Amino acid sequence: MASRTLFMEAPPENIVSEAPMAPTSPPEPLDWPGVITSGDTMSNVLPAGFQPPKLPGQERAEPDDLTALVQALAVPPWKATVESGDTLDVLLSRADMGAQTRAEVALALAVEYDLRRLRPGHRLSVGYRRDGTPSVVTLAVDDGVRIEVTLDGTIAGRTVTPSASTIERAGQLQVNGSIYASLDRAGVPARFAVDLAQILGDTVDFRRDLQGGESLNILWRQTVLPDGSEIGQPLMSYAALDLEDDQLEIVWADEDSGRATVYLNGEILRTVAPPVEGARLSSVFGQRKHPIYGNMRMHTGVDYAAAAGTPIAATAPGRISFIGWRSGYGRVVEIAHGSDTMTRYAHMSAVAKALAVGNRVLAGEVIGEVGETGTATAPNLHYEVRVDGRPIDPLGEKLLASAENLDAADATEILAETRTRFVAALREDT
């Protein structure tokens, strides 16, 4: 960035001074103190006899307007938000940074962060010294993480990871219209509507059973930074939906696995165990328009959209009955659970090493990775449950437990403790 020079305005040509002007000499450099403390004024901070420059729009300079003087003399930082098509070099050039410096800064940043992951929404800033030369470059990426590069002789970078904490939040609302809109109006993350539909879709017809006015309680966990800003995705811990005669409650496991227990009027109804942690349900069981062939076909399972390579876990204990390739399913692993039930995991990119037909697997044991093999438009897991060879809706029947069934007494205690946490979090939020 070019240094900045202050020029005095010359007097108009039609005005003649009565006395010749004394020759001028360059002003002495200002010896600015390193630290300004509360209560300091210009009279006790600046050298004796110093006259502050008149700021734009001022009739005269206020002798004790230290804040205005600092603002006049300081070089403000340059800031930008990464937009589509931006590159680091283009952004730094907008900050008037030379090509050699830009290259060195990029190299220092690349040591700390993969610049191929630079994407819209990331923020870049450049701080300057008093002489206008850059002193620090900061790249703010996801989850409050910053990569800082200092330009003090040797250019060096470091990653600053903020300390974060997890808090519980609670919301209590009435359902009027869609679940999504009701959550949004109440200030509860609307994305929870997908989780509720996935788990309760077989029990509640959200179009017919909800007449309006139903009570819905939500307890969720959110990661926050010291300044209160939220990072990461919120995760539900508890939900309770009051219907006309029944109360449905869901308690999610604390280990963020997606495993959940559904209660009806305080009694265990079923256990939900998704095979891919944190994955989005992208297609449900039943008739659908095929995404590739375009005609209506029966979809014999459910699809979980996830990044290629995401681990896939067995949803229940069993024995490997098949590993191989099945036409449109692509690479497949099948697990037998007793004599009549089988789960199928399709479109896999890889199968766990040493996994072989006949091996026993435990619930939650990794059996492979998400892929795009067979007839698929994007990386996902196609998950099926078959009973006596007939496909059933994995979300509509009593799902295979991810672990042994909970003891009734333990389940009751877990539900009671979770209700207590909800009440406490709701009181604190209110």
C-alpha positions in Angstrom: 0.0 0.0 0.0 1.4 3.4 -0.9 2.4 5.7 2.0 0.2 8.7 2.6 1.4 12.3 2.5 -0.4 15.4 3.9 -0.4 18.5 1.7 -1.3 22.0 2.9 -3.7 23.9 0.6 -2.0 26.8 -1.2 -3.5 30.3 -0.7 -5.6 31.7 -3.6 -3.5 33.6 -6.2 -5.6 36.8 -5.8 -4.6 37.3 -2.2 -1.2 39.0 -1.5 0.3 38.8 2.0 1.2 42.1 3.6 4.5 40.6 4.7 6.7 37.9 3.1 6.1 34.4 4.4 8.9 32.9 6.4 10.5 29.9 4.8 9.1 26.7 6.1 10.9 23.5 7.0 9.6 19.9 7.3 7.9 19.3 10.6 9.7 17.2 13.2 8.4 13.6 13.3 5.8 13.0 16.0 7.1 10.9 18.9 3.9 9.0 19.6 3.7 7.1 22.9 3.5 3.4 22.9 0.5 3.3 25.4 -2.4 5.7 25.9 -4.2 5.2 29.1 -7.7 6.3 30.2 -7.7 10.0 31.1 -4.8 11.1 28.9 -5.3 14.3 26.9 -3.3 15.9 24.2 -1.7 18.3 26.6 0.0 15.6 28.6 0.7 13.1 25.9 1.9 15.1 22.9 5.1 17.2 22.8 4.9 20.7 24.1 3.8 23.2 21.5 2.3 20.6 19.2 -0.7 21.8 17.2 -3.1 19.0 16.0 -4.2 19.2 12.3 -7.6 20.5 11.6 -9.9 17.6 10.8 -12.3 17.7 7.8 -15.4 19.6 8.7 -13.9 21.2 11.8 -13.6 25.0 12.2 -10.7 24.4 14.6 -8.9 21.5 16.2 -10.1 20.7 19.7 -6.9 20.5 21.9 -8.2 17.6 24.0 -9.9 15.6 21.2 -7.4 12.7 21.5 -9.8 10.2 19.9 -10.3 12.3 16.8 -6.6 12.8 16.5 -5.8 9.1 16.8 -8.5 8.4 14.2 -7.0 11.0 11.9 -3.5 9.6 12.2 -4.3 5.8 12.2 -4.4 3.8 9.0 -7.6 1.7 9.2 -7.5 -2.0 8.4 -8.6 -3.3 5.1 -11.4 -5.9 5.2 -13.2 -8.1 2.7 -15.5 -11.1 2.6 -14.6 -13.9 0.2 -17.1 -14.1 -2.7 -17.6 -16.6 -5.5 -14.7 -16.5 -7.9 -12.3 -14.7 -5.5 -8.7 -16.0 -5.0 -6.4 -15.1 -2.2 -4.0 -13.3 -4.6 -6.8 -11.2 -6.1 -8.0 -10.2 -2.6 -4.6 -9.2 -1.4 -3.9 -7.2 -4.5 -7.1 -5.1 -3.7 -5.4 -4.3 -0.4 -2.5 -2.7 -2.4 -0.1 -5.4 -1.4 2.9 -6.0 -3.7 3.3 -9.2 -5.7 6.3 -10.5 -3.7 4.6 -9.8 -0.3 1.4 -11.5 -1.6 3.3 -14.6 -2.5 5.0 -14.8 0.9 1.8 -14.3 2.7 0.1 -17.0 0.6 2.9 -19.4 1.4 2.6 -18.7 5.1 -1.2 -19.1 5.1 -0.9 -22.4 3.1 1.4 -23.9 5.8 -1.5 -23.5 8.3 -4.6 -23.9 6.1 -5.4 -25.7 2.8 -6.2 -22.7 0.5 -8.3 -25.0 -1.7 -10.8 -24.8 1.0 -11.2 -21.1 0.7 -14.9 -20.4 0.1 -17.5 -17.6 0.1 -18.2 -16.3 3.6 -14.6 -16.5 4.8 -13.2 -13.1 5.8 -9.8 -11.6 5.1 -8.3 -8.5 6.8 -5.0 -6.6 6.6 -3.7 -4.4 9.4 -1.3 -1.6 8.8 1.5 0.2 10.7 1.4 4.0 11.0 3.5 4.3 7.9 0.9 2.5 5.8 2.9 -0.8 5.4 1.0 -4.0 6.2 1.8 -5.6 9.6 -0.7 -8.6 9.8 -3.0 -10.6 7.6 -5.8 -12.5 9.1 -8.0 -15.1 7.4 -11.1 -16.0 9.4 -12.5 -19.4 8.3 -15.0 -21.8 9.9 -16.0 -22.2 13.5 -14.2 -19.0 14.7 -10.8 -20.3 13.6 -8.3 -17.6 12.4 -5.0 -17.9 10.5 -2.8 -15.0 11.3 0.3 -14.0 9.3 2.6 -11.4 10.8 4.9 -9.3 8.6 7.6 -8.2 11.1 10.8 -8.9 9.3 10.2 -12.7 9.0 6.8 -13.6 7.7 5.3 -16.2 10.0 1.8 -17.7 10.3 -0.1 -19.4 13.2 -3.6 -20.8 13.7 -5.7 -19.4 16.4 -8.5 -21.7 17.6 -10.9 -20.1 20.0 -12.0 -21.8 23.2 -15.6 -23.0 22.8 -18.1 -24.4 25.2 -21.3 -26.4 24.7 -24.5 -25.0 26.3 -28.1 -26.4 26.4 -31.0 -24.3 25.1 -34.7 -24.9 25.3 -37.8 -23.8 23.4 -41.5 -24.3 24.1 -44.0 -23.5 21.3 -47.3 -24.3 19.8 -47.6 -25.9 16.4 -49.6 -23.8 14.0 -49.1 -24.7 10.3 -46.0 -26.7 9.5 -43.5 -27.9 12.1 -40.8 -26.1 10.1 -42.6 -22.7 10.2 -43.6 -23.1 13.9 -40.0 -23.8 14.9 -38.7 -20.8 12.9 -41.3 -18.5 14.5 -40.2 -19.6 17.9 -36.5 -19.0 17.3 -35.8 -22.7 17.5 -33.5 -24.1 14.7 -35.9 -25.0 11.9 -33.7 -27.8 10.7 -35.0 -29.8 13.6 -38.2 -30.3 11.5 -36.3 -32.9 9.4 -35.2 -34.9 12.4 -38.7 -34.9 13.8 -40.2 -36.0 10.5 -37.6 -38.7 10.1 -38.2 -40.3 13.6 -41.9 -39.6 14.1 -43.1 -39.8 10.4 -44.4 -43.4 10.9 -46.3 -42.5 14.1 -47.7 -39.0 13.3 -49.2 -37.8 10.1 -48.0 -34.2 10.2 -50.7 -33.1 7.7 -53.7 -34.8 9.3 -52.9 -35.4 13.0 -51.8 -31.9 13.8 -54.9 -29.7 14.0 -53.0 -26.6 15.4 -52.2 -25.6 19.0 -50.2 -28.8 19.9 -47.4 -28.2 22.4 -43.9 -28.9 21.3 -40.9 -28.8 23.6 -37.3 -28.9 22.3 -34.0 -29.2 24.1 -30.8 -28.8 22.1 -27.0 -28.4 22.4 -25.2 -25.5 20.8 -21.4 -24.8 20.7 -20.6 -21.1 21.3 -17.5 -19.0 21.4 -16.6 -16.7 24.3 -18.2 -13.7 22.5 -21.5 -15.6 22.3 -21.4 -16.4 18.6 -22.6 -19.9 17.6 -20.4 -22.4 15.7 -21.2 -25.8 14.3 -24.7 -27.3 14.0 -27.1 -27.5 16.9 -28.0 -31.0 18.0 -31.3 -32.0 19.6 -31.2 -33.7 23.0 -35.0 -34.0 23.6 -38.3 -33.4 22.0 -41.8 -33.8 23.3 -45.0 -33.5 21.1 -48.4 -33.4 22.9 -51.2 -34.8 20.7 -54.8 -35.0 21.7 -54.5 -38.1 23.8 -50.8 -39.0 23.7 -47.4 -37.6 24.3 -44.5 -38.6 22.1 -41.0 -38.0 23.4 -37.6 -38.5 21.9 -34.3 -38.7 23.8 -31.1 -38.5 21.8 -27.9 -40.2 23.0 -25.2 -37.8 24.3 -22.4 -39.1 22.1 -23.8 -37.4 19.0 -24.3 -40.7 17.2 -27.8 -39.9 16.1 -29.2 -42.8 18.2 -32.5 -42.0 19.8 -35.2 -43.6 21.9 -38.8 -42.9 21.3 -41.3 -42.9 24.1 -45.1 -43.1 24.0 -46.7 -41.8 27.2 -43.5 -42.6 29.1 -43.0 -46.1 27.8 -40.4 -47.1 25.2 -41.9 -47.3 21.7 -38.7 -48.0 19.7 -35.0 -47.3 19.3 -33.8 -45.3 16.3 -30.2 -46.1 15.1 -29.1 -44.4 11.8 -26.2 -46.1 10.2 -24.4 -42.9 9.3 -23.8 -40.4 12.1 -25.1 -36.9 11.3 -26.2 -37.7 7.8 -29.2 -36.1 6.1 -32.1 -38.2 5.1 -32.3 -37.6 1.4 -34.9 -40.1 0.2 -37.5 -42.1 2.0 -39.2 -45.5 1.5 -42.0 -45.9 -1.1 -42.9 -44.9 -4.6 -40.8 -42.1 -6.0 -39.7 -40.6 -9.3 -36.3 -42.3 -10.0 -33.6 -39.6 -10.1 -31.8 -41.2 -13.1 -34.5 -43.1 -15.1 -37.2 -40.5 -14.5 -40.1 -43.0 -14.1 -42.0 -43.9 -10.9 -40.4 -46.8 -9.1 -40.5 -48.4 -5.7 -37.7 -47.2 -3.4 -37.1 -50.2 -1.2 -35.0 -48.4 1.5 -34.0 -45.0 2.7 -31.0 -42.9 1.5 -28.6 -40.9 3.7 -26.7 -38.2 2.0 -23.1 -37.9 3.3 -19.6 -37.1 2.0 -17.7 -39.9 0.3 -15.7 -41.8 2.8 -18.0 -41.2 5.7 -18.0 -44.3 8.0 -21.0 -46.7 7.8 -21.9 -48.6 11.0 -24.0 -51.8 11.5 -27.3 -50.8 13.1 -27.6 -54.1 15.1 -25.6 -57.1 16.0 -25.5 -59.8 13.3 -23.4 -61.9 10.9 -22.1 -60.9 7.5 -24.1 -62.7 4.9 -22.9 -61.0 1.7 -20.1 -58.7 0.5 -19.9 -57.8 -3.2 -21.6 -56.1 -6.1 -25.3 -56.1 -6.8 -26.2 -54.3 -10.1 -27.7 -50.9 -9.4 -26.9 -51.2 -5.7 -23.1 -51.0 -6.4 -20.8 -52.3 -3.7 -22.9 -53.9 -1.0 -22.6 -55.4 2.5 -25.5 -57.5 3.9 -25.9 -58.5 7.5 -28.2 -61.3 8.8 -30.0 -60.7 12.1 -31.4 -64.0 13.0 -33.2 -66.2 10.5 -35.7 -63.8 9.0 -34.2 -60.2 9.1 -31.5 -58.7 6.9 -30.0 -55.2 6.6 -28.4 -54.1 3.3 -25.9 -51.2 2.9 -25.4 -50.1 -0.7 -23.5 -47.7 -2.9 -20.4 -48.1 -0.7 -17.0 -46.9 -1.8 -15.1 -49.3 0.4 -15.6 -52.2 2.7 -13.8 -52.4 6.1 -10.6 -54.4 6.0 -10.7 -58.0 7.2 -14.5 -58.0 6.9 -15.6 -61.3 5.5 -18.7 -63.4 5.0 -19.4 -65.2 8.2 -17.9 -62.6 10.5 -20.0 -61.4 13.5 -20.3 -57.7 13.9 -21.5 -55.6 16.8 -24.0 -52.7 16.7 -22.1 -49.5 15.8 -19.2 -51.4 14.3 -17.8 -49.7 11.1 -18.4 -52.0 8.1 -17.4 -49.6 5.2 -17.6 -46.1 3.8 -20.2 -44.0 1.9 -19.7 -44.0 -1.8 -21.4 -43.5 -5.2 -21.1 -47.0 -6.7 -23.9 -48.5 -8.8 -26.9 -46.3 -9.9 -26.4 -43.2 -7.8 -26.3 -39.4 -8.5 -24.2 -38.4 -5.5 -22.4 -40.0 -2.6 -25.0 -41.6 -0.3 -25.8 -44.7 1.7 -28.9 -46.7 0.5 -30.1 -48.6 3.6 -32.6 -51.4 3.5 -34.3 -53.6 6.1 -35.8 -56.9 4.7 -38.0 -59.3 6.7 -38.5 -62.7 5.0 -37.1 -61.2 1.9 -39.7 -58.4 1.8 -38.4 -54.8 2.1 -40.0 -52.8 4.9 -39.8 -49.1 5.7 -36.8 -48.7 8.0 -38.4 -45.7 9.5 -41.9 -47.2 9.8 -41.2 -50.4 11.7 -39.6 -51.0 15.0 -36.0 -50.3 14.0 -33.2 -52.6 14.9 -31.6 -51.3 18.0 -28.1 -49.9 17.9 -27.4 -51.7 21.2 -29.2 -54.1 23.5 -32.6 -52.9 24.5 -32.6 -50.5 27.4 -33.7 -51.8 30.7 -37.1 -50.3 31.5 -36.0 -48.8 34.8 -32.9 -47.3 33.1 -35.1 -45.9 30.3 -37.5 -44.3 32.8 -34.6 -42.7 34.7 -33.0 -41.3 31.5 -36.3 -39.8 30.5 -36.9 -38.2 33.9 -33.4 -36.8 34.0 -33.8 -35.3 30.5 -37.2 -33.7 31.4 -35.5 -32.1 34.3 -32.7 -30.7 32.1 -35.3 -29.3 29.7 -37.1 -27.5 32.5 -33.9 -26.0 33.9 -32.7 -24.8 30.4 -36.1 -23.3 29.6 -36.1 -21.4 32.9 -32.6 -20.1 32.2 -33.5 -19.0 28.6 -36.7 -17.4 29.7 
